[in-house]
């Protein structure tokens, strides 16, 4: 993510700065159901619409760059309505490995070579019927159902190694609270452009949980 082209992001994240995002950037709505610690909470997300692209590359930065460009093109007018669409936050990424090690799903999710999926969430004014179809068949419109996630917030680096370590921390917290993750649901949320000072960044890792409170 840190190597995303800076020629694109200023146009799409004009509300952002070196000290992080501004409050008027739209985000998918959610309700905080419970707090497990100072930086871990359980969120209930409503149905939302996103565009996503999946790119396979050995280097995760290369895959993220390629996926970002596809999605940025969509919100810049590469859609059936030729419409420019406001960018929201966060940008969501997940990474699936080519070799699945059942004993260490977290490490392989972000550390092995595989397919990276990135999502941009559409503004809440769109419905499944009104969201314009992509003109590039590598970009897909998806309607995400209501979901419950455990989310761990952190600042600083968002490298694969850091994301993997934070996911391990989140899994440990779920185990400690006897909460059960949905298989292969790990992902990362990034809210700020690459030039944001690391200690001002808002980063999150998330795991879908199947338990109900």
N, C-alpha and C positions, 0 to 999 in steps of 0.2 A: 504493500500500500504506500509506503514512504517514497517509492519511485514512480508514482503516478505522474503523468505529464503535467507540469505546472502551467503549461499553456492553455489547458482546458479548464482546470479547476477555478481560476479566478472568475470565469464567466458564470459558472454554475453555483458557486458558493460565495457570492458577493457579500452576503451578510456575515461571513466568517472573517477572522483576523488571526494575528499571531497569538492572541490570548484566548482563542476558542470560539465556539459558535455564539451567535447572538440569540436572544430569546424569541425572535419572531420567525425563526426557521421552523416550518411545520414538521411535526413528528407523528407517527402512528399513535393513536390514543391507547392508554392502558390504565388499569387499576392495580395499585399495589395491594396484594392480598395478605402478605405477611413479610416481615423482615427477619432474616436468619442471623444477620450480624450488621455491623456498621456499613459494609459495602456489598452485602448480598441480600436480595429481595426476591419474592415471588410475585410475578406480574401476570395479570390476565389481559391478553390482547383481544380486541374485537376483530371481526372480519376486516381484511384490508386487501388492497390491490397492489400488485408490484409487477415490474418487468424484470426478467432475469436472463442471464446468459451464462453458459457453461463453457469453459475453455480448459483444455488439457495441455499441460506443460510441466516439465520437470522442475522449473523454477517458479515458485509461487508468485513472485513479483511480476514476472512476465505474464503469467496467467491473469493476474489481477489487472494489469495494464490493458491487456487485450479485452477483457470483459468490460472494464470501465469505458473504454472507447466505444464499444458497441452500445452500451446503455446510454452514454452521453449523446451519441448520435440520435438515439430514439427520442430523448426529451428535447433535442435541438431541432426536431422536425422530420426525422426519418420514420414517419408513421403515416398511416393512411389519410389522416386529416391534415398533414403538413403543419401540425401545431407545435408550438414551443410550449413545454410543460415545465413548471417551476420544480426545481430539485428540492427534495426533502432530506431529512436525516432520520435515522442513520443509514449508511451504506452497509448492507449485510453481506458477509462472505462465509462460505463453508467450503471445506476441502475434503474430498474422499480419496482414499488411497487405492492403488491398484492391488495391493496385497492386504487383506484384512487379518489382523492379529486379534483374535477374540479376547485375549487377556489384556490388551493395551489399546482399546479403541481411541482413547484420547490422544495418545502420542502419534498414532498413525494418521489421525484425522488432519493434523496440521503439518506433520513432519515428513511424510512420504510423498513421492511423486504421484500425482493423480489429477483429478478433475476439480477445478475451482469454480464454484457457482457464486455469482454476485447478483445482488438484488438492489434496485432502486424502488422505494415505495412511492406510489403516486399520491398526489394531494387528495384529501378526503372528499373533495367535490366530485371526484370521478366515481362512477358506478361500473359494474362489469359490462353494462350495455354502452356506456358513453366513452369508455377508455379506448383510444384509437389503436387499431392493430399495427404491429410493427411492419415495416417494409422489408426488413432483413429477417430471413427465416432462422437466423441464429439467436434471435431475441424472442422471448416468449412472454405473453401476458399471463399472470397467474392470480387466482383469487385464493387468498389464504384464509382458512377458517379461524374461528376463535381458538386461541391456544394459550396455554399456561406455561410460562418459562421461569426457571430460576436464573437470575442475572447477577453477575459479579462485575462491579465497576472498578476500573483502575485507570491510572494516568501513565504517562511515560511511553516507552517503546511499545510498538505493536508488531514486533517481529514474530515469525512463526514460533520461535523458541519461547518467547514470552507468552504468547497466546496459549500454547500447549501447557505451560506451567500453570497459568491461570485456570485453564479447564480442569487440570488435575486438582487444583485447590477447590474448585466448585464441586467436582465430583465427591471430594472428601466431605464437604459440608453437607451434601445431600445424603451421603451415607450416615453421617452423624445424626441427622434429623429423620432417618428412616424414610426418606423420600426416594422414589424410584424414577430414574430417567427413561425417557423414550429412546430406544436404540437409534443410533446414527442421527441424533438431532442436534449435535454440537454446532455452534456457529459463533461468529464474532460480529459486533456492531462497532462501526467507526463513525464518529460525528464531526471530525475536524479535518481540514486540508493538511497536506504534508508539512507545510511550513509553520504550523502552530507549534509554539514552544512546548516541548515534551511534557512539562509539569502542568500545563494548562489543558492538555488533551483530555477528552472524554472518550474512553474506550470501554467496551463491555464484552464479556463472553456470556453466552446463554446456552442453556440446555432445557429442552422441553421436559416437563414432568407429568406423570400420569396420575399422581395422587391428587385428591381433592380435600380441601380443608373444610 
